[in-house]
Amino acid sequence: MKVVVQRSKAAKVTVDGEVTGQISMGFVLLVGVTHEDQETDAAYLADKIAHLRVFEDADGKMNLSLMDVGGEILSVSQFTLYGDCRKGRRPSFIEAARPEQAIKIYEAFNGMLREKGIRVETGVFGAMMDVQLINDGPVTLILESKA
């Protein structure tokens, strides 16, 4: 699994002009799933993201987690994270999991975050989505479940 984590002040996702998810302060997550991923990958990343210390404390140091600051998550499925652009000019997506496998892992991942008491909003799996965010910092990190 691969997740792009963007610290945000506010974010929303729309599908066909309808808002499907909206948060205030927290993380926007772009979530990609590959063939080998299991629920253990989702559990690892859910725990890592919930406790990732990238919010400022009283001294201005990145020392607080999403859970410490009561942040929210906007989780957006993104198979293009597994696009391979090394050959030619058009990406190959053969490393992205098939939709029927990816949706199970994606939904399990979101459920694991919710079980930690985090409010999680989402886009619509497989849909064309418009994502708007105010990137805070900007702070953007890429996390992977396998090294």
Contact map, one row per residue, 1 for C-alpha under 8 A:
111000000000000000000000000000111100100011000000000000000000000000000000000000000000000000000000000000000000000000000000000000000000000000000001110
111100000000000000000000000000111000000000000000000000000000000000000000000000001000000000000000000000000000000000000000000000000000000000000111100
111110000000000000000000000011110000000000000000000000000000000000000000000000000000000000000000000000000000000000000000000000000000000000000111000
011111000000000000000000000111100000000000000000000000000000000000000000000000000000000000000000000000000000000000000000000000000000000000011110000
001111100000000000000000001111000000000000000000000000000000000000000000000000000000000000000000000000000000000000000000000000000000000000011110000
000111110000000000000000001110000000000000000000000000000000000000000000000000000000000000000000000000000000000000000000000000000000001101111000000
000011111000000000000000111100000000000000000000000001000000000000000000000000000000000000000000000000000000000000000000000000000000001111110000000
000001111110000000000001111100000000000000000000000000000000000000000000000000000000000000000000000000000000000000000000000000000000111100000000000
000000111110000000000001110000000000000000000000000000000000000000000000000000000000000000000000000000000000000000000000000000000000111100000000000
000000011111000000000111110000000000000000000000000000000000000000000000000000000000000000000000000000000000000000000000000000000000111000000000000
000000011111100000000111000100000000000000000000000000000000000000000000010000000000000000000000000000000000000000000000000000000011110000000000000
000000000111110000111110000000000000000000000000000000000000000000000000010000000000000000000000000000000000000000000000000000000011100000000000000
000000000011111000111100000000000000000000000000000000000000000000000000000000000000000000000000000000000000000000000000011000001111000000000000000
000000000001111111111000000000000000000000000000000000000000000000000000000000000000000000000000000000000000000000000000001000001110000000000000000
000000000000111111110000000000000000000000000000000000000000000000000000000000000000000000000000000000000000000000000000001100111100000000000000000
000000000000011111000000000000000000000000000000000000000000000000000000000000000000000000000000000000000000000000000000000000001000000000000000000
000000000000011111100000000000000000000000000000000000000000000000000000000000000000000000000000000000000000000000000000000000000000000000000000000
000000000000011111110000000000000000000000000000000000000000000000000000000000000000000000000000000000000000000000000000000000000000000000000000000
000000000001111011111100000000000000000000000000000000000000000000000000000000000000000000000000000000000000000000000000000000000000000000000000000
000000000001111001111100000000000000000000000000000000000000000000000000000000000000000000000000000000000000000000000000111100000000000000000000000
000000000001110000111110000000000000000000000000000000000000000000000000010000000000000000000000000000000000000000000000111000000000000000000000000
000000000111100000111111000000000000000000000000000000000000000000000000010000000000000000000000000000000000000000000000110000000000000000000000000
000000000111000000001111110000000000000000000000000000000000000000000001110000000000000000000000000000000000000000000000100000000000000000000000000
000000011110000000000111110000000000000000000000000000000000000000000011000000000000000000000000000000000000000000000000000000000000000000000000000
000000111100000000000011111000000000000000000000000000000000000000000011000000000000000000000000000000000000000000000000000000000000000000000000000
000000111100000000000011111100000000000000000000000000000000000001000011100000000000000000000000000000000000000000000000000000000000000000000000000
000011110000000000000000111110000000000000000000000000000000000001000011110000000000000000000000000000000000000000000000000000000000000000000000000
000111110010000000000000011111000000000000000000000000000000000000000000111100000000000000000000000000000000000000000000000000000000100000000000000
001111000000000000000000001111100000000000000000000000000000000000000000111100000000000000000000000000000000000000000000000000000000000000000000000
001110000000000000000000000111110000000000000000000000000000000000000000001111000000000000000000000000000000000000000000000000000000000000000000000
111100000000000000000000000011111000000000000000000000000000000000000000001111101000000000000000000000000100000000000000000000000000000000000000000
111000000000000000000000000001111100000000000000000000000000000000000000000011111100000000000001000000000000000000000000000000000000000000000000000
110000000000000000000000000000111110100000000000000000000000000000000000000000100100000000000001100001001100000000000000000000000000000000000000000
100000000000000000000000000000011111100000000000000000000000000000000000000000000100000000000011100001000000000000000000000000000000000000000000000
000000000000000000000000000000001111100000000000000000000000000000000000000000000000000000000011110010000000000000000000000000000000000000000000000
000000000000000000000000000000000111110000000000000000000000000000000000000000000000000000000000000000000000000000000000000000000000000000000000000
100000000000000000000000000000001111111111000000000000000000000000000000000000000000000000000000000000001000000000000000000000000000000000000000000
000000000000000000000000000000000001111111000000000000000000000000000000000000000000000000000000000000001000000000000000000000000000000000000000000
000000000000000000000000000000000000111111100000000000000000000000000000000000000000000000000000000000001001100000000000000000000000000000000000000
000000000000000000000000000000000000111111110000000000000000000000000000000000000000000000000000000000000000000000000000000000000000000000000000000
100000000000000000000000000000000000111111111000000000000000000000000000000000000000000000000000000000000000000000000000000000000000000000000000110
100000000000000000000000000000000000111111111100000000000000000000000000000000000000000000000000000000001101100100000000000000000000000000000000100
000000000000000000000000000000000000001111111110000000000000000000000000000000000000000000000000000000000000100100000000000000000000000000000000000
000000000000000000000000000000000000000111111111000000000000000000000000000000000000000000000000000000000000000000000000000000000000000000000000100
000000000000000000000000000000000000000011111111100000000000000000000000000000000000000000000000000000000000100000000000000000000000000000000011100
000000000000000000000000000000000000000001111111110000000000000000000000000000000000000000000000000000000000110110000000000000000000000000000000000
000000000000000000000000000000000000000000111111111000000000000000000000000000000000000000000000000000000000000010000000000000000000000000000000000
000000000000000000000000000000000000000000011111111100000000000000000000000000000000000000000000000000000000000000000000000000000000000000000000000
000000000000000000000000000000000000000000001111111100000000000001000000000000000000000000000000000000000000000000000000000000000000000000000000000
000000000000000000000000000000000000000000000111111100000000000011100000000000000000000000000000000000000000000010010000000000000000000000000000000
000000000000000000000000000000000000000000000011111110000000000011100000000000000000000000000000000000000000000000000000000000000000000000000000000
000000000000000000000000000000000000000000000001111111000000000111000000000000000000000000000000000000000000000000000000000000000000000000000000000
000000000000000000000000000000000000000000000000001111100000011111000000000000000000000000000000000000000000000000000000000000000000000000000000000
000000100000000000000000000000000000000000000000000111110000011111000000000000000000000000000000000000000000000000000000000000000000000000100000000
000000000000000000000000000000000000000000000000000011111000111111001000000000000000000000000000000000000000000000000000000000000000000000000000000
000000000000000000000000000000000000000000000000000001111111111100000000000000000000000000000000000000000000000000000000000000000000000000000000000
000000000000000000000000000000000000000000000000000000111111111100000000000000000000000000000000000000000000000000000000000000000000000000000000000
000000000000000000000000000000000000000000000000000000011111100000000000000000000000000000000000000000000000000000000000000000000000000000000000000
000000000000000000000000000000000000000000000000000000011111100000000000000000000000000000000000000000000000000000000000000000000000000000000000000
000000000000000000000000000000000000000000000000000000011111110000000000000000000000000000000000000000000000000000000000000000000000000000000000000
000000000000000000000000000000000000000000000000000000111111111000000000000000000000000000000000000000000000000000000000000000000000000000000000000
000000000000000000000000000000000000000000000000000011111001111100000000000000000000000000000000000000000000000000000000000000000000000000000000000
000000000000000000000000000000000000000000000000000011111000111110000000000000000000000000000000000000000000000000000000000000000000000000000000000
000000000000000000000000000000000000000000000000000111111000011111011000000000000000000000000000000000000000000000000000000000000000000000000000000
000000000000000000000000000000000000000000000000011111100000001111111000000000000000000000000000000000000000000000000000000000000000000000000000000
000000000000000000000000011000000000000000000000111111100000000111111111000000000000000000000000000000000000000000000000000000000000000000000000000
000000000000000000000000000000000000000000000000011000000000000011111110000000000000000000000000000000000000000000000100000000000000000000000000000
000000000000000000000000000000000000000000000000000000000000000111111110000000000000000000000000000000000000000000000000000000000000000000000000000
000000000000000000000000000000000000000000000000000000100000000111111110000000000000000000000000000000000000000000000000000000000000000000000000000
000000000000000000000000000000000000000000000000000000000000000001111111000000000000000000000000000000000000000000000100000000000000000000000000000
000000000000000000000001111000000000000000000000000000000000000001111111100000000000000000000000000000000000000000000110000000000000000000000000000
000000000000000000000011111000000000000000000000000000000000000001000111110000000000000000000000000000000000000000000111000000000000000000000000000
000000000000000000000010011110000000000000000000000000000000000000000011111000000000000000000000000000000000000000000111100000000000000000000000000
000000000011000000001110001110000000000000000000000000000000000000000001111100000000000000000000000000000000000000000001111000000000000000000000000
000000000000000000000000000111100000000000000000000000000000000000000000111110000000000000000000000000000000010000000001111000000000000000000000000
000000000000000000000000000111100000000000000000000000000000000000000000011111000000000000000000000000000000000000000000011110000000000000000000000
000000000000000000000000000001110000000000000000000000000000000000000000001111100000000000000000000000000100000000000000001111000000000000000000000
000000000000000000000000000001110000000000000000000000000000000000000000000111111000000000000000000000000000000000000000000000000000000000000000000
000000000000000000000000000000111000000000000000000000000000000000000000000011111110000000001001100000000000000000000000000000000000000000000000000
000000000000000000000000000000010000000000000000000000000000000000000000000001111110000000001001000000000000000000000000000000000000000000000000000
010000000000000000000000000000110000000000000000000000000000000000000000000001111110000000000001000000000000000000000000000000000000000000000000000
000000000000000000000000000000011100000000000000000000000000000000000000000000111111000000001111000000000000000000000000000000000000000000000000000
000000000000000000000000000000000000000000000000000000000000000000000000000000111111100000111111000000000000000000000000000000000000000000000000000
000000000000000000000000000000000000000000000000000000000000000000000000000000000111111000111010000000000000000000000000000000000000000000000000000
000000000000000000000000000000000000000000000000000000000000000000000000000000000011111111110000000000000000000000000000000000000000000000000000000
000000000000000000000000000000000000000000000000000000000000000000000000000000000001111100100000000000000000000000000000000000000000000000000000000
000000000000000000000000000000000000000000000000000000000000000000000000000000000001111111100000000000000000000000000000000000000000000000000000000
000000000000000000000000000000000000000000000000000000000000000000000000000000000000111111100000000000000000000000000000000000000000000000000000000
000000000000000000000000000000000000000000000000000000000000000000000000000000000000101111100000000000000000000000000000000000000000000000000000000
000000000000000000000000000000000000000000000000000000000000000000000000000000000000101111110000000000000000000000000000000000000000000000000000000
000000000000000000000000000000000000000000000000000000000000000000000000000000000011111111111000000000000000000000000000000000000000000000000000000
000000000000000000000000000000000000000000000000000000000000000000000000000000000011100001111110000000000000000000000000000000000000000000000000000
000000000000000000000000000000000000000000000000000000000000000000000000000000110111000000111111000000000000000000000000000000000000000000000000000
000000000000000000000000000000000000000000000000000000000000000000000000000000000110000000011111100000000000000000000000000000000000000000000000000
000000000000000000000000000000000110000000000000000000000000000000000000000000000111000000011111100000000000000000000000000000000000000000000000000
000000000000000000000000000000011110000000000000000000000000000000000000000000111110000000001111110000000000000000000000000000000000000000000000000
000000000000000000000000000000001110000000000000000000000000000000000000000000100000000000000111111011000000000000000000000000000000000000000000000
000000000000000000000000000000000010000000000000000000000000000000000000000000000000000000000001111111000000000000000000000000000000000000000000000
000000000000000000000000000000000000000000000000000000000000000000000000000000000000000000000000111111100000000000000000000001000000000000000000000
000000000000000000000000000000000000000000000000000000000000000000000000000000000000000000000000011111110000000000000000000000000000000000000000000
000000000000000000000000000000000010000000000000000000000000000000000000000000000000000000000000111111111000000000000000000000000000000000000000000
000000000000000000000000000000001100000000000000000000000000000000000000000000000000000000000000111111111100000000000000000000000000000000000000000
000000000000000000000000000000000000000000000000000000000000000000000000000000000000000000000000001111111110000000000000000010000000000000000000000
000000000000000000000000000000000000000000000000000000000000000000000000000000000000000000000000000111111111000000000000000000000000000000000000000
000000000000000000000000000000001000111001000000000000000000000000000000000000000000000000000000000011111111100000000000000000000000000000000000000
000000000000000000000000000000101000000001000000000000000000000000000000000010000000000000000000000001111111110000000000000000000000000000000000000
000000000000000000000000000000000000000000000000000000000000000000000000000000000000000000000000000000111111111000000000000000000000000000000000000
000000000000000000000000000000000000001001000000000000000000000000000000000000000000000000000000000000011111111100000000000000000000000000000000000
000000000000000000000000000000000000001001101100000000000000000000000000000000000000000000000000000000001111111110000000000000000000000000000000000
000000000000000000000000000000000000000000000100000000000000000000000000001000000000000000000000000000000111111111000001000000000000000000000000000
000000000000000000000000000000000000000000000000000000000000000000000000000000000000000000000000000000000011111111100000000000000000000000000000000
000000000000000000000000000000000000000001100100000000000000000000000000000000000000000000000000000000000001111111110000000000000000000000000000000
000000000000000000000000000000000000000000000110010000000000000000000000000000000000000000000000000000000000111111111111000000000000000000000000000
000000000000000000000000000000000000000000000000000000000000000000000000000000000000000000000000000000000000011111111111000000000000000000000000000
000000000000000000000000000000000000000000000000000000000000000000000000000000000000000000000000000000000000001111111100000000000000000000000000000
000000000000000000000000000000000000000000000000010000000000000000000000000000000000000000000000000000000000000111111100000000000000000000000000000
000000000000000000000000000000000000000000000000000000000000000000000000000000000000000000000000000000000000000011111110000000000000000000000000000
000000000000000000000000000000000000000000000000000000000000000000100111100000000000000000000000000000000000000011111111000000000000000000000000000
000000000000000000000000000000000000000000000000000000000000000000000011100000000000000000000000000000000000000011001111100000000000000000000000000
000000000000000000000000000000000000000000000000000000000000000000000001111000000000000000000000000000000000010011000111110000000000000000000000000
000000000000000000011110000000000000000000000000000000000000000000000000111000000000000000000000000000000000000000000011111000000000000000000000000
000000000000100000011100000000000000000000000000000000000000000000000000011100000000000000000000000000000000000000000001111100000000000000000000000
000000000000111000011000000000000000000000000000000000000000000000000000011110000000000000000000000000000000000000000000111110001000000000000000000
000000000000001000010000000000000000000000000000000000000000000000000000000110000000000000000000000000000000000000000000011111101000000000000000000
000000000000000000000000000000000000000000000000000000000000000000000000000110000000000000000000000000100000000000000000001111100000000000000000000
000000000000000000000000000000000000000000000000000000000000000000000000000010000000000000000000001000000000000000000000000111110000000000000000000
000000000000001000000000000000000000000000000000000000000000000000000000000000000000000000000000000000000000000000000000000111111000000000000000000
000000000000001000000000000000000000000000000000000000000000000000000000000000000000000000000000000000000000000000000000000001111100000000000000000
000000000000111100000000000000000000000000000000000000000000000000000000000000000000000000000000000000000000000000000000001100111110000000000000000
000000000000111000000000000000000000000000000000000000000000000000000000000000000000000000000000000000000000000000000000000000011111000000000000000
000000000011110000000000000000000000000000000000000000000000000000000000000000000000000000000000000000000000000000000000000000001111100000000000000
000000000011100000000000000000000000000000000000000000000000000000000000000000000000000000000000000000000000000000000000000000000111110000000000000
000000011111000000000000000100000000000000000000000000000000000000000000000000000000000000000000000000000000000000000000000000000011111000000000000
000000011110000000000000000000000000000000000000000000000000000000000000000000000000000000000000000000000000000000000000000000000001111100000000000
000001111100000000000000000000000000000000000000000000000000000000000000000000000000000000000000000000000000000000000000000000000000111111100000000
000001111000000000000000000000000000000000000000000000000000000000000000000000000000000000000000000000000000000000000000000000000000011111100000000
000000100000000000000000000000000000000000000000000000000000000000000000000000000000000000000000000000000000000000000000000000000000001111100000000
000001100000000000000000000000000000000000000000000000000000000000000000000000000000000000000000000000000000000000000000000000000000001111110000000
000001100000000000000000000000000000000000000000000001000000000000000000000000000000000000000000000000000000000000000000000000000000001111111000000
000111100000000000000000000000000000000000000000000000000000000000000000000000000000000000000000000000000000000000000000000000000000000001111100000
000111000000000000000000000000000000000000000000000000000000000000000000000000000000000000000000000000000000000000000000000000000000000000111110000
011110000000000000000000000000000000000000000000000000000000000000000000000000000000000000000000000000000000000000000000000000000000000000011111000
011110000000000000000000000000000000000000001000000000000000000000000000000000000000000000000000000000000000000000000000000000000000000000001111100
111000000000000000000000000000000000000000001000000000000000000000000000000000000000000000000000000000000000000000000000000000000000000000000111111
110000000000000000000000000000000000000011011000000000000000000000000000000000000000000000000000000000000000000000000000000000000000000000000011111
100000000000000000000000000000000000000010000000000000000000000000000000000000000000000000000000000000000000000000000000000000000000000000000001111
000000000000000000000000000000000000000000000000000000000000000000000000000000000000000000000000000000000000000000000000000000000000000000000001111
